[in-house]
């Protein structure tokens, strides 16, 4: 979905820049640049989201290992 959004924003930005050049309209050029910048913002936030997701996965794995260690200790106490 992110790739689609970035592609669409880039396409719109480039097409607006071409239209601005052809029509000699600076407002279209500003809009085209804004769309291209927004595509960059989407990419930056997507990378930030991926890093946060990796942090959550690492924390989940650490919690799982801790729970297994607690189960092992409880089992040893029951047996001993």
N, C-alpha and C positions, 0 to 999 in steps of 0.2 A: 504494500500500500504506500509506503514511504517513497519507494522508487517511482511509482506512478505519479505521486504528488510532485516530486522534484522534477520529473520529466515534463509534466504538464506546465509547471511554473516556468521552467526554462524555455519550453516551446512558445508559450505565450509571451514571455519577455523578448525573445528573439524576433518573433513576428511583429510585436509592437515597435521594436527598434527599426525593423525594416520599413514598417508603415510610416514611422516618424521621419525616416530619411526620405522616403518617396514623397510624402505630403509636406515635408519641411515644417512639421508641427513639433515644437519642443515639448509640449505636454505629453504626447505619445511617447517621446523618448524618455521622459522622466518615469512614466508608468512602466515602460519596458525595463528600465534599470531597476525599478523597485521590485518587479517580479523576479528578476534574476537574483537580486539580493535576498528576497524571501526564500528562494530555493536554497541558498546558502544557509539561511537560518534554520530551515527544516533539517538540513543535513547535520548541522551542529547539535540541534536538540535530539536528533535520532542517535547520534554518537553518545551524547550524555545519557540518554535512556538506556543504551546498551551497557554502558559502564555501571549504571545503577543496578541493572538486572544481573550482571555478573557478580556484584557485591552481595546481592540477595541470595544468589545461588551458593556462593562461598559460605555465607552465614548459615544457610540451610544445611549444607554438608557438615559444617562444624557442629551444629546443634544435633544432627543425626548421630555423629560420632560420639558426642557427649552422652546422648541417651543410651547408646549401645554400651558404653563404658559403665553407666549407672546400672543398667540391667545385669551386666556381668558381675559387678560388685554385690548387687542384691542376691544374685544366684549363689555366689561364693559364700555369702553370709548364711544363707539358708542351708547350704550343704555342710558348712563348718561348724 
